[in-house]
């Protein structure tokens, strides 16, 4: 089934439905709180990585090698950036004394909340950009000034 664009409503709908199904499956399978063993965590990691690889295969089949490489690159970068989140989670769990058996549930709802908030901000930002185009100039100016000033401080401070 060939697609002309990766932005078709059918693909987005299918992708979102699949993500929601996987979230429901994850929540349903971990309904009973228990301490997750290293073997169980490794097995689930392998399942999620295999699903991502299968999705990359679909991207390659439908859109070609370049789009598949873009997906794989983004996936590897996201995985690398997610490692620092593990340390943040450990610190938060320790600070709030979250029992080991409840950590999966707390983490699940935190990630789901982050996804919902991210979607809300993306939609709100898109609506603001559509309605108030001039706002882009203000945000761009602020971002460039912030970036340049923080960069200048970093390079000018004595080591």
C-alpha positions in Angstrom: 0.0 0.0 0.0 2.0 3.0 -1.2 1.7 6.4 0.5 2.7 9.7 -1.0 3.5 11.4 2.3 4.4 10.4 5.9 1.9 13.1 7.1 -1.3 11.4 5.8 -4.2 11.3 8.3 -4.5 7.5 7.9 -0.9 6.9 8.9 -1.1 9.3 11.9 -4.3 7.7 13.0 -2.9 4.2 12.7 0.3 5.2 14.5 -1.6 6.9 17.4 -4.0 3.9 17.7 -1.0 1.6 17.9 0.7 3.7 20.5 -2.5 3.8 22.6 -2.9 0.1 22.2 0.7 -0.5 23.4 0.2 1.8 26.4 -3.0 0.0 27.3 -1.3 -3.4 27.0 1.6 -2.2 29.1 -0.7 -0.9 31.8 -2.8 -4.1 31.7 0.1 -6.5 31.9 1.6 -4.6 34.8 -1.7 -4.2 36.7 -0.3 -6.0 39.8 2.5 -4.0 41.3 5.7 -6.1 41.7 9.4 -5.6 41.7 10.6 -5.8 38.1 13.6 -8.1 37.8 16.6 -7.4 35.5 15.5 -10.3 33.2 12.0 -8.9 33.0 13.2 -5.4 32.2 15.6 -6.8 29.6 12.8 -8.8 28.0 10.5 -5.8 27.8 13.3 -3.7 26.4 13.9 -6.3 23.7 10.1 -6.3 22.9 10.0 -2.5 22.5 13.2 -2.4 20.5 11.9 -5.2 18.2 8.6 -3.2 17.7 10.6 -0.1 16.8 12.7 -2.1 14.3 9.6 -3.5 12.8 8.2 0.0 12.4 11.5 1.0 10.8 11.1 -1.9 8.4 7.6 -0.5 7.5 9.0 2.9 7.0 11.7 1.5 4.7 9.1 -0.5 2.7 6.7 2.4 2.3 9.0 5.3 2.0 12.4 4.1 1.1 15.9 3.9 2.5 16.4 7.6 3.2 13.3 7.9 5.4 14.1 4.6 7.2 17.6 5.9 7.9 16.1 9.2 9.3 13.8 7.1 11.6 16.7 4.9 12.8 18.9 7.9 13.4 16.2 9.6 15.4 15.5 6.5 17.4 19.2 6.0 18.3 19.5 9.6 19.3 16.4 9.4 21.5 17.6 6.2 23.1 21.0 7.9 23.9 19.3 11.0 25.3 16.9 8.8 27.4 19.8 7.4 29.4 20.1 10.5 31.5 16.4 10.3 32.3 17.2 7.0 34.1 19.4 8.9 36.6 16.7 11.5 37.1 14.1 8.8 37.8 16.4 7.1 40.3 16.9 10.4 42.1 13.2 11.2 42.2 12.3 7.7 43.3 14.9 7.9 46.1 13.8 11.4 47.1 10.2 10.4 47.4 10.9 6.9 48.8 8.8 5.2 46.0 8.7 1.5 46.8 10.4 -0.7 44.1 7.1 -2.5 43.5 5.3 0.8 42.5 8.1 2.4 40.4 6.8 1.0 37.1 3.3 2.4 37.7 4.6 5.8 38.8 6.9 5.9 35.8 4.1 4.8 33.4 1.8 7.6 34.6 4.6 10.2 34.5 5.5 9.3 30.9 1.8 9.3 29.9 1.5 12.7 31.6 4.5 14.0 29.7 3.1 12.8 26.4 -0.2 14.5 27.0 1.5 17.8 28.1 3.8 17.6 25.1 0.9 17.1 22.7 -1.0 20.0 24.4 1.9 22.4 24.0 2.6 21.4 20.4 -1.1 21.9 19.5 -1.2 25.2 21.4 2.0 26.4 19.8 0.8 25.5 16.4 -2.5 27.3 17.0 -0.6 30.4 18.3 1.7 30.3 15.3 -1.2 30.0 12.9 -3.2 32.8 14.5 -0.4 35.2 15.5 2.3 34.7 12.9 4.2 37.8 14.2 4.8 35.8 17.4 7.4 33.8 15.6 9.6 36.8 15.3 9.4 37.6 19.0 10.1 33.9 19.9 13.0 33.7 17.4 14.6 36.9 18.7 14.3 35.7 22.3 15.7 32.2 21.5 18.6 33.7 19.5 19.5 36.2 22.3 19.2 33.5 25.0 21.4 31.1 23.0 24.0 33.7 22.2 24.1 35.1 25.7 24.5 31.7 27.4 27.1 30.7 24.8 29.0 33.9 25.5 28.9 33.3 29.2 30.2 29.8 28.8 33.1 30.9 26.6 34.1 33.9 28.6 34.0 32.4 32.1 37.4 31.4 33.4 38.0 27.7 33.7 
